[in-house]
Amino acid sequence: MYFCPKFFNMQIAIFISLVVYTFMLFLIMWLTSRKANNETYFVGNRRSPWFVVAYGMIGASLSGVTLLSVPGYVYTTQFTYYGIVIGYVAGYAVIAKILLPLYYRLNLTSIYSYLEQRFGVASYKTGSFFFILSRLIGSALRMYIMIYVLQEFVFRHWHIPVTITASLFVVVILLYTLKGGIKTIVWTDTLQTTFLLCALVFMIIFIPKEMNVSFGQLFNEIQAGGYSKVFNLDLRDHNFFLKQILGGVFITITMTGLDQDMMQKNLSCKNLKDAQRNMFTFSGILVLVNALFLLLGGTMIIYALHHGIDLAAMKTDRILPTIAFEYLPPIAGIVFVLGLVAAGYSSADGTLAALTTVICVDFIGLNKMNKSEKEKINIRRAIHVLIGLLFLMIVLLFSRYHDDALIRIIFQIASYTYGPLLGLYTFGLFTKRKITADILVPVFACLSPLICLLLNKYSKRLFWGYEFGFELLLINGLLMFIFLWFISKKKGENNND
């Protein structure tokens, strides 16, 4: 079916659509990056409209992984992912009421500067390093899912190797973010969120029409098939609903509130009040949009059952693209690809800017260098390109080992890499104790994820069949908190007490 004229024509249409879409991104880049300097790149001159930031953050948060993995995840876990989404709401409230006021009060460019003020240089560098590790891997995997689909369903049939496909998309992202940075990204994210949401709504409406069934009939079939279960009541299972909700709370706090990428967009707002408006608006929309993704998953499964598609024989991340490309009319494949590419770009572009910011501000002290503005811009651009190359390396490496739903893989990685950040910020915000051995913080930041890795590996043997889910992030943060307690003292105590 791949080599029939109809499919070939769809590939050509997809390629033309990608070229037009890329042109739109560069047009936005040109409009937003005129007279850009380092302040424009790092914080958008703190002039971003809050409602634009809120809308654009939807695409950055969801990514192509959500578009592919969440619907596919429904086949194996029903609607239990929505427990995580419920936890998001509480997590975003914590960010809006506790973290954002802190960041604005300290007038931070890099949010990890707080750790230096609270604990010391070693803690500061540790926080920055774990963000770099987390975001570099997580965002590269989010970008990979876009490349994976385009390679499998389009470029492979033109005998284009994955190295060329991945390199092409990395170069595009590097170019349109190189000059304007976060100011450009705030506006390109708006475009990309629009394309992602249009693709989502289109697929939900289009598939039932192709099946010639009403939404009521469709949902009845989803329920009858057992795919609409939201709450898993098996305490030992990794999808137990309390684990999901608790995981959602702390995934949000860490992957948004302690994440330079997401917070950099918030810090580009004019003031704290606007940033908080952005956060609450964004969280409300995100709850609704995730419900639509789960509905798409249920819709997709019923469509597959109606057409005799063997879902058990394919990876969950292949289910939606297989249906879009091989069973639906060409327009569905084109819309799906545009939504996927929008999501992939939206996830990667902000991360490039955030990682560049952290390295420039936290590690090489670009803002403190005795150099001209032009020299500083050149240094920042060189770091920007270097990070793009690291992205490319991770994408190509992971292309050899992809065998699970990426949404779960990304959250598993986050449980290990964001745990030390959670422990550091919790200790700093909710205790008044002073660290006495800041140099040990990097050691403990490596030790707590290692312990969690061992706990997760042997949990069934040690805890009577119990499986860790997303609560592993909380345990990781708790271990880091305990380690910090042992190398701290109350303010006012001397070291001989």
Phi, psi and omega in degrees: 000331181300328189259011177285154182305323181298315181291322179298318179297324178294322178299317178298316180297320178297316181298315179297319179299319179295321178296315179297316180297318179296321176301320179297320178297317181289332174295316177297318178302315181296320182289329187260349187252007177294135182060029181285143174230191182294327177294324175298315182295314188281316185227015178059030184057017181052046180231015183286131176296134187298323183290330176290318178298315182299314181293315182294330181292341178298311179296320180294325181283322186281306179066172178294336178298317178297316181299323181265310191284320182295311175301318179294328180296332180300327182298326182256337185233009181057220181263019185295340176302336183293340173299321176297319181297321177300319178295333179305319187301312178296322180298317179292329176295318177298317179298313184294323188264339183244308187282314181300316176303322178296312183295320180287323180297322180272356178054053187275146167264308170260127184292344182278353173300332177303321183295327177292318179294325185274321187238310184151179186295318182297319178295319179301310180294324179297313179300316180296318181297316182291330173295314180302314180298313183296310185287324180298314180288310184300314183286327176296322178291324176296321178290324180302321184298324176294313181295321180302312182293313181296323178294314184291321189255351181230290192289331180299327182282353171257009178062033176267123181291155183298331179300319179290316180301311181296317181298320181300313182289325177295318179297318179301313181296317178302316186291316185279350176254352190298321187265308187274341177056231188294330178295316177294318185295321178305320183274324176293327177298327177297313177299316186288324175298319180300314180294321179296313181292323177297319178296318180298308182295319180302312183295322180294322180280321189288317185297312177300324178296321177295328179276348182061045177232156177276166177297324179298313178297319181298313182293325176299321178291324178297316179294316181297329179279356179079019184267356185261008181293125181264320187251117174269120186263007179277107185302325185280343183283147181291346178260015176307135194298326179291325175297319181297313182295312180298319177299320179298320179300308187278334172297319179294312181301317184279310187280352173240302186291330179252021185245119183300324181303305183289320182287333179298324177293318178295321181287350176275354176291163187292326182202176182298318182301316178295321179296321178290321174302315178304314185294314181292321178296314180300316183294322179296316179295322183296324178299315180294315184295320178295326175297322178293323178297320178292321176298320176299320178299314178297318178300316181297320180294316179296320177300316180297319179296321179295331186252012175066030179278129182277092182291329182294340184270359182232158175297146182298329181286351179263349188298306184295312179296326178299314179294316183296320185272323191260341186239330181268163177300158185306325182301326179294318179296321181293312179298318179300314181297317180297320176295320180293315180295319177302315180294319180296315177297316184298324180287320187279324187294316179295324179293320176303315180293319182293316179294321176298318179299313183297316180293318181294316186274314188274328187254322181250356176059047183303321182292344181256357182289144178272068182227162178289162179300322180296319179294320178295320178297320179295320177296314180299320180293323178296319178294320177304314180292320179300318179295321176301321178293323177295319175306311183299318180298316181293318178302313182292324178294315183289336180300342180274343190235011184288112179215017183213169176296123186295331180300321179288320179299315181297317179292326176296315177299317180298325179300327180272317189274332180269348181303312178301322177297318179300315179296318180297312183290322178297316179296318182292323185276328190247006170229162176250015183283153182251133178289131181260345181223070183303330182296339180276348183302315178299326179296312181292327179294334175273327184290318184296317175295326180296317177298317179296323177299317179292319177300317181293321182293322186249017186298318181297322181286323185275331189236040172055047176088003182290136176247131175284140174247223182287352177290351177299328176299317180295318178296319178301312179296322179295318177300316179298319179300314181296317178300317179296325180299320183289340179248032181230169176214162175292147177298134181101339176283148173261167188291348181267357181291000000 
